[in-house]
Amino acid sequence: DSLGSPDVFCLQEIRVRRGDRAALHSPLGALPGYTAAACLADDPRNVTFRGGRMYGVATFVKDRFGGVENEEVAWDREGRVLFTSFEGLTFVNVYAVNGTSKPYFNVDGELEGTRHDYKRRFIDRLAEECQLRQRKGGDLVLVGDWNISRSKLDVTPRLRTEEPHASARAAFNEELMPRLDLVDAFRELHPGARKYTWRNRVVRSGKDAARVDYALVPRSMMSRVISADILEEAPFMHKSDHAPITLEFERA
């Protein structure tokens, strides 16, 4: 098809209950020639939408790669992070928290601030997990929906600079990325481009849009990146309000 045949294919917000194996089997077996794994929500206090069918990520890897290992993290009960490793490379499939004023409950059922607060904790915890894996060697590629616009260039009509959005943006730009020495592949290759990965489907003018989906790569790896793009044309978005992003790079 027009997307070609990627070696790795990451999906976010697949909305399958952890216990619904029948519903999970269909999407995971939908691509011949790929092996897939999923991380799903298992949080009865914070994930109640449609009976727990919310969030969730799935990663597909071509069968020709051997020794693929998938790993979830114990603190993520919302199905937001999946580490997939093979041949010295790790893909981190991320569906980051969308901060709201709704309450967040910890594993003991205790109120722990709002989802804005949890959004910043999520970024910090993810950075810690990635640092542990960086110490073991190999390249980490973080890809997914981050629910953050990095700069004015990434949003229309305006960047939300008020709190708590400013703090979440700072946690992403000034903490997670430097801490892991990551760069935004698309922005590195297209420093002045205005392309968006999310569009408000209610606003028909297209003037409510943002770039919130990123492929983040180690700075040392950027010299091997061939292309990074956003497929924002209508056929690629289909019925989604998000556009696919692509990343092509040479192996070390």
N, C-alpha and C positions, 0 to 999 in steps of 0.2 A: 504494500500500500504506500501512500505518500509519506508515511513516517519511516519507511524502510523496515529493517528488521534489527532493532537495537539489541545489543548483548544483554542489557539490563533495562528493565521497565518497572517504574515505581508508581504506585497508585496511593492516593490518600482519600480518606473519608469514604471507605467502602461500605460502611453501615451494615455490618453483619453481626449478630449476637455471637458471643464467644461459644455458647452452647449449641448454636444452630449449625451443626456440621453439614447438613444437607444443603443449606443455602450457601455455605462456604465452598463446598466441593465444586459447584458450577463455575464461579468466577476463577477459581484457582486452576481449573482444568480447561479454561477457555482458549488458551494459546498453545497450539501444538508445538512441540520442540522446546518448551520452556518448563522449568521446575519452579514452583511458586511456594512462598510461605507468607503467613499473615500474622500480624499482631492486632488483637481485638480487645475491646473494652471489657473490663470486669470490675465495675465500680458502681454498686447499687445506690450510693448516695449522690454522686455527681453526674452519673450518666443514666438519665431516666427517659430521655426522648425516645418515643416509639418503642417503649419497653426495653431500652438498652441498645437499640440498633442505632448507634451513633459512633462517629469517629472511625478508627481502624485504618491500618495501612497494610499494603501487600506489595511484595517485591518478586518480580519474575526474572529468572536468570536462564540463559540458554543452556540446554542440556550438555553442550560440548564442554562446558567448564566443569571440571571434577572437583570433588572435595568442598562443595559449597556448605558453609555453616551459617545458620541463622540464630540470632540471640536477641531476646527481649531483655528489658531491665526491670528489676523487681519493683522499683518505685513508680513506674508508669502503669497505672491501672486503667488508663483511658485509651489504650491502643494507639499510642502516638509515635512510638520509636521502634524501629527494627534495624538491627545491625546484620548485614549480609556480607560474609567474607569468602574470598577465594583467590588463589594465586597471588597472595601478598597485597590484595586490594580489599578495602572495606567500603561498602556503600551504606550510608546511614539514611534511611527513609524516614522523613520527619513530617508529622502534621502538628505544628506547634499550636499552643493554646491561643484562642481568640479571647483577649481580655474583656470582661464585662463586670458589671457591679453585682452580679449574682454571687451568693455565698459559695465558698469552697470548704468541703469537709475532709479532714485527714482520715487515715486508715482506722482510727479509733472512733470515728464519727463526730469528732470535735470540730467546731467552727474554726477555720484558720484563714480569716480574711476573705477577700473577694477573689474572683477569677483573674482580676488584674494582678493581684499579688502572686497568685499561682503562676501566671504567665512568666513573671520575672524569675521565680524559683525554678520553673521548668528550664529556662535558658541556662541558668547556672548549673543545674544538675546535669543537663545534657553536655555542657562543656567539661564537667568532671569526668563523665563516662568516656568522652572522646579522648581526653588526655590520657586516661589509663590505657586505651588502645594504641595511641600514638607511641607510647613508651615501648610497646611490643614491636614496633617497626611496621613498615608498609604505609601506603597512602590511604587517607580517609577522604571520601567524597560525600558531603552532606547535601542531600537534595530533597526538596519538598515544598510544602506550603508553610511559610513562616508567620503569616498573619501580621507582618510588619512591613511598612514601606520605608526604605532606607533614607530617602532624601526627597526634596521637592521635585526632582526630575522623575521620580517614580510614581507620581500620583496626579490626578486631575479631579476636581478643580483646585484643591489645596491640600497641603500636608497638615495633619493634625499635630500641632506643636504643644498643645496643652497637656497637663497631667491627667491621667497616668500614662498617656501615649508616649510622651517624651522620655520617660524613664525606661519604658520597654524598648524603645528604639536605641537608647544609649546602652542598655544591657546587651543588645545584639551587635551594634556597630563598634562599641568601645570596650566591650568585655569579651564576648564569645569569639568574635573574629580575630582580634589580636592575640587572645589567649591561646588559640589553636593555630595562629599564623595562617588564616584562611583568606582567600580573596573571592569576590563575587565574579564568577567567570564571564557572565554576560556583560557586566558593566566594565570589566577590564578590556574586553574586545570592542565594546560599543559605548565609549565614554559619554557621548552626548545623545544617545538614542532615547526616544520616548516611545516605548512599547510597554504594554500592560498585560499582566497575566490574569487579572480579575476584572470583570465588568459587571456593573449593576444592571441586571436584565430588566428591571422596572423602568429605569431611565433610558428611554429609547434613543436619546440624542448621543449616547455613548460618552457623555461628559462626566460620568462618575466611574472612574476606573483607577486601578492601582497595580503596581508590580509588587507582588508579595510572595511569589514563588521563585526560589533561587537554587542554583547549583553552586555550592561553595567548595573550592578545591584548595589544597595546600599551595602556598606561594611558590614553593620549589617545583610544583607540578605545572604551573601555568605555562611554562615554555613548551609543554607538550600538548596543550589544548589547541585543537584545530578549529573548532567552532562551538558557539553557544548561542542559542536563538530562542525566540518565543513565537509559537505558531498561533498567532492571534486571529487568523482568518476564520470566517464562520464555519467552513467544513471541519476544521480541527476541533473547534469548541463544541460542535454538535449541540447537545442539550445542556451542557455544563456552563457555569458562569466563570470557569477557569480555563485558560488556554494551556496546552502542553508546552513544556520547555524541553530543549534538547541540549546535550553536551556530547561532544566528540573529542577524544584525546588519544594520543599514542601511548602504548604501554611502555613502561621503563625497560 
